[in-house]
Amino acid sequence: MKPMAWLGLVLLLLVLSACTGSGNGEGGLLADTSTTGIALNGTSGPASGTSGDPGKKEKSNEQVKLVVATYFLSDQVKAAVEKYEQLHPNVDIELHAASTSGKDLNDVMNKQEQFVKTSNTAMLAGKGPDIIELDQLPSEQYVKRGLLVDLHELMDQDADFHNENYFTNIMDHVQSGGDGGLYGMPLYFSLVGLYGNVEAIEQAGVSFDDDSWTLNDFIDTIKQLKQKGDPSYIFMGEERYFLEQLVTENFEKLITVTNGEPQLDTNALAEMMEQVQKMADDGLLHKMGNYQRLTAVGESGTDSKNPAYFMDAELYSLRDALLYAPFPRTALYAKPHLVNAGGGGYFKPFGQLGINANSDHPQEAWDFIQFLLNEESVQAYFDEHLDASPGFPMNRSVYEQQKSKLLQDGTVTSGNGPKVPVDPDMLAQVDHYINTAVHAVGGPSKLSETIYNETEAFFAGQKSASDVAKVIANKINLLLNE
């Protein structure tokens, strides 16, 4: 099922749920299908127009109501809310979630769009919930308008918060609007990189340094591999998809600021488009919808001994790294970097929770977020029904527990599939990658959709790279500066 986008998985399951009439709440971060929809008009949320003081703690005996809004809502979070309320009798948490049932995929997508519109209307009006999940929302616009609390202020003033308990390299590099603030605390994250075919690379005798390689370095490397080795193909990836990945993985490095306004660098984008087209022309990309795991004892998904040198990898858990490693000997490498971007791996944050700047209770809101970061049932959430995880936990201790259990068990399975041995070397590679991941994958809303749709004309030979880059830049700049 991986490496699939989590949203795609969610939407597929929502359609299945809608068709079967299921409402049992199963399905990762799926919304509670018993809810009727999000209510963000401010009638049940915090008082509008009143900015809370992040450093001012509320009286412990004061009755506090926190409104928490999320598109995805798991049973684990609902259980955590009940536990938190038991531990804090003076706090009442009201959960608002979008309605995620629907007759078909279009219906589900329409409700997601309605969630975004309703949330934006409330936030821009100075109303909305105390805590809001930002994954589906244009958080960069909220930051620009001062609608979210800088969580660093709350963290610095909280003696009970200890950075060493969490993956601070992730926390410190979540996209934040460019001012160094932290406006959305992720509960989970995925690792974005490349799977490498160790045996094929060793046989070709080509060396490289993936920690800091640029796209040109990567292209030079796979050209050498093609000349010296004998794989069926070099890298699995369709042109538009590969380009969309490159842009989202390096988005902040593609932005320049002119007269105080962020602008997408059209020259850099056009150059990137031409590089990807050259890769396709040179036979370095291979279009393939999916693949099967290649194991020493299993059956190969192709007829070739060495079907590829590299494949995309997006890992949501240690289990993913073991179950979906596609080669008998698999290495985990970083994606290519832009020039001067610096080394390190890539990650994608999930479950990002922000605090409304107009909340009357920012201290309590932060305390609840910190509780979710430490609540093991939330951090260690794995849905066996879906055989999927929402992501690596932000909590280091929970991650270490997961790793220890895998090593103790010795094997891992997916559904009714065969048992896969736990490879300590792969776990060590994930360990290294997870601690050196510093490049957040993301960008403004509709970025991926715009890149994928607008570049079709270029890769079909109908428009030049510079013309398409200008069209894309105009649309993205509107999002950045609206």
N, C-alpha and C positions, 0 to 999 in steps of 0.2 A: 504494500500500500504506500510505502515511502520509497524514494523521496517525492512525495506529492505535497502540494501546498495545503496547509491545514485548512484554509478556508474552503478549498475545493472539496476536501473530505467532508467538512461540515455540511456544505450545501447538498452534496449527494445524499448524506444521511438524513438531512431534513426532508428531502423529497421522498425518500423511502418511508420516513416516519409519517409524512403527510398521507402517503398512499395507503399505509397500513392502519392509520388512525392511532398510532402508538403515542402515548403521553407519559411514559414511565421515567422521563428525565435522563435516560441513559444517553451517552454519546459525548464523552469528552467535555468540552466547554459549551455544549449545546444549551440554548436557553430553555428555561422551564416552560414547557408547552401549556401549563395550566394558567399562565399569566395571560392577560388580555391585551397587553401592549404597554409601552413605556408612557409614563405620564410626567412630562418634564415642563409643564407650564408654570411651575413655581408654586402651585397651590398647596402642595404637600411638602415642598422642599424648604430650604433656608430662606430667610427673609431677604428680599432683593435689595441691592444698593448698599449693603452693609459689609464692609471689608473686615474680615477677621484678622486679628493680630497673631501671626504664627508663633510668637514667643510667649503669648499669654495663655497659661493653663487655666482651664475651667475648674470651678469648684467641684470636688469629687462627688458631692451630694446633689449637685444640680441635675435635674432631669434633662437629658439630651436626646434629641432625635436626629439621627443621621440618615439621609437618603442616599442610597448607593444605586447607580444606574449602570447597567452593562448589557451588551447585546448577547453575549454568551454567559450562561449561568449554570454551573455544574451543581450536582447534588452535594459535592464536597464543600463548595463555598456556602451553600445553604446550611449545611450542618455546622460549618465553622461559625456562621452568624449566630446560630442558636447557642453554641458554646460560649462565644464572646459575650452575649447578652447575659448568660448565667454568671459569668465572671465579673460583669459590669452591670449590676442591676439598674443603675441610673441611665443606661444607654439603650435606646430603642432604635434598631436598624430596620429601615424600610427598603426592601429590595424592589427595584423596578427593572424589568427586562422586556425586550422586544418580543412580540409574538413571532415565533419561528416555525409555526406549522403553516402549511399551504397546500394547495391542490397540485401545484407543479413548481418547477424551478423558477419560472418567471414570477410566480406569486411570492415565493420566498425572497427573491431578489428585490421585488417591489417593497416588501416589508422592511428589508434591510435599508433600502434607500429612504423609506419613511422615517426609520429610526435616526438616520443621519440628519435629515432635514429638521425633525422635531428637536433633536439635541442641539443643533446649531442655533435654531430660533431661540431656545431657552437660554443657552449660554450667552449669546450675543445681547440678549435683553437683560443680562445681569441676574438671571434666575438660575434654574437648573438644580441638579443634585449637589450634595456636599462632595461626593466622590463619583467620578465618572471614568469608565473604561474607555481608553482613547484609541484602541487599535483600529476601529472603523471610522474614526473621526479626523478632521483636519486640525490636528493638535498644533501644527505650526502657526495656524491663524489664531488660535486661542492664546498661544504664548505671545505673539506679536501684539495682541490687544490687552495683555495683562490680565487674562481671565483665569490663569492657573497659578497656584502657589509654588514658589521655588522650594522643592523639598529639601534642598541642602540646608536651608535655614532651620527647618524642624529637626533634621538629623543632627546638626551641630549642637543644638540646644537640648538634645535628648541624651541624658547620661546612660539610659538603658539600651541605646543603639550602639552596637559594636561593629564597625566596618569589616573586621576580620572574619566575621561569621558569614559573610556573603561574597559573591563574586564581584568584587569592586571594579575589576577591569571592565565588566559589563556595565555596571552602574555608572561608571565615570565616562563612558563613551556612548551612552544612549543619546540619540539626536535630541538636541535641546533648544534649537532656535538660534544657536551660535553665540549665546551670551555666557556659556559656562554653567547655566543653571540646570537643574533636574526637575522636569515638570511632569514626568510620567514614570512611575516605578514599575518595572516589569516583574511579574510573578514568575515568568518562565522565559526561556530563550532557546532558539535552535542554533546549531552551528552550520555555517555555509562554507563549503569547500569543494575539493576534488578527491575522488577515489582514484588511486593510481595502481596500475598493474605492475607489481614489483618485479616479477619474473621477466616480463617482456622488456621493461626498462633496463634491467641488469643485462639481459642478453644483447640489447642494442649498444650498451656501453656509453650512454649519454648521461652526463651529470648536469645538475642544475640546483639552484637555491630558491626554493619556493617561498621562503620567508619574505623576500623583498622583490621577487621578479615582477617586471612590468608586462604589459600585454605584448610588447615587441619581444621581450625575452621569452615569453611563453610560446609565441609563434615560432621563433628561431629554434626553440627546443623541440617542438613537435615536428618541425621540418626535418631536423636531424634524425629524430626517431623514425620518421617515415622512410628516410633514405637508408638507414642502417638496420632497421628491423623488418619484421614481416607480419604486422597485424592486419586484420581485415579493414580497420579504419583507425583513425587517430583519436578523435574526440567526438563523443556523441552529443549532438546539439544542432537544432535548426537555427538559421541565421537570426531571425527576429527574436526568438526566445533567448539566444545567446547574448544579443545586443541588449535586450531588456535587462538581463541579469547584470551585465557590466555597468549599465547606467545606475541601476538601483543600488548596486554594491559600492559605487564610488560617487554617489550623487553629490555629497557635500563638497567633494573636490572639483566638481564641474560647475560650481556656483561662484560667480564673481559679484562684487558689490559696486554698483555705479550710482553715484549721487544718493547714497543711502538705500538703494533698492537692489535686492538680489536679482541676478540675471543668469540664465543658463548660458554657458559658453558654447556658442554655436559652432565655432571652429573646432573645438575639442570633440564635440559630439559628431560632427561630420567626419573628422579623421577616424574616430572610433568605428563609424559605420563602414567606411572604406576598408579599414583593417579587417573587419568581420567578413565583408564581401570577398576580400582577397583570400581569406582562410577557406571560404567555400569554394572559390575558383581553383585553389590549389589542392582541393580534395582533402582538407584537414578537418572538415565537419561531416558528420554522418547523421542523417535524419532517421530517428528510430523512436517510436512511441514509448516503448517500455523494454525491459530486459528481465532475464531470469538470473537468479543467483548462480554463479559458477563455483562449484566446490570440487575438491579433489576426488570426492566419491560420487557427486551428483552428476546429473546430465547437463551439458552445456546448452545455453540458450542459442548458440550458433554452431556452425560446423567448424569454426576455426579454433585452433588451440589458444591463440592470443587475439581475441576479438577486438580489443581496443587497448589504448594506453591509459586514457583518462575518461572518467564519467563524472557528472555532477553528483554532489553529495549534500543533502540537507538532513542533518541528524537532529532528532527530537529527544533522543535518549541514548544511554549506553547500549540498550538492547538493539536500537536501530543500527548502531555501528557494527554490532556482531551479526545481526540477521541480514542486513542488506549490503554487506561488503561483497562486491560482485566478482572478485577474483580469488583464486586459491590462496594467493598472498597479496594482501591489499594494504596500501599505505594511504594515509590521510594527508593531503596537501592543501596549502592555502590557494585561494584564487589569485589570479594576476592583479597587481596593483597599478594604479595610475602613477606616472612619474612624480617623485617627491612626496608620495602619499605616506611613505613609511611602511615598515614591515608589520607582521602580525596577521592573525586570522580574522574571519568575518562572522558576524552573528546577527540574528534577527530577533528582536524582543517581542514578547507576547504578553497579553494580560496587563497592559500598562495602565496603572491607576493614577489619575491626577486628582488634585484637590481644588475645588472651585474657589477662586479668590474672593467670592462673595459669600462663602460659607460662614455662618456664625460660630462654627465649632471646628476650626482647622486642627486644633490639638487632638481632639477626639478622633477626627478623621485620620490623622497620621497614626495614632495609636492602633486603629483598626487595620490599616495597611501593614504596619509592622507585625501585627498579630498574624495576618495572612502569610507574611514572609517566614514566620516561625511555626505555623500550624502544620504539622507533619502530614495530616490527611490531605491538605491542599497542595503542599509542596511536592509530595511523593505521588500525586495522583496519576494512576495508570488505569485505563479502562480496558479490562480484559475482553469485554463484549466487542469493542472496536479494535482491540489489539493495537492501541495507539496511545501516545502520551502527548499532552499539550506542550511539552518542552522540558529542557533541563531545569531543575529547580534553582532558584537564586540562592537558596540556603546551602552552604557548603557541607554542613553536617549531614543533611538529607542525601546529598549527592554521594558522599563517602559511604553512607549506609547502603545505597543502591549498588555501588561498586563492590563492596564487601560481600553482599548477598550473591551477586553474580559469580564472583570468584568461588564462593562456598558451594553454590549449586553446581557449577562446572559445565552446565549446558543451558541453552535457551531455546525456546520454541516459539513459533508464530502460528496461532490457531491449531490446526491439525497437521501442520507441516512437520518435517523431520527435525530432530534435535541437532542443534548447531553447537559445537564445542566453544566454550568461552576462551577467547584468545587474549591472554594477559598483555601481549604486545600491542594489540589494537586498543585495549583499555588505556594503556600507557600513552599511546598516541593521542587519544581523545583527551586525556589528562593534560597533556602539553598544549593541545590546541585550545582547550577551554580556558586555560590560564593565560593564553597569549592573544586571545581574540579581542581586538580593539576597534574594529571597523564595523559600525552599525549599518545594516542593510535597510534601506527605506527611502523615504522621500515624500513629497506632497501627495495628497489623494489624487487618484487617477493617473499617476505617473506611469505605472506599468502599462495600463490600458492605452495611454496615448502613444507611448513608445512602440508598442506592438502593432497598433493599428496604422499609425502614420508611416512607418517604415516599410510597409508592404509595397508601396509604389517604388521605393528605391531598390529594394531587392528584386523587384520584377523588371527593373531596367527602365521604368517609365519616368522617373524624376532623378535629379542629381542629389548627391548627399547634402550639398549646401542648401538647396531649396527645401528639402525635407527637414533638415536641422532647424531652419528658420521657422517653419510651421510648428514644429514641436516646441521650440523655445518660446514662441508667442503664447502658446497655450499654457505651458508650464509657468511662464512669468506672470500670467494673469492669476494663476493659483497662488503664486508666492506673494503677490502684491495686492491682492484684492482686499 
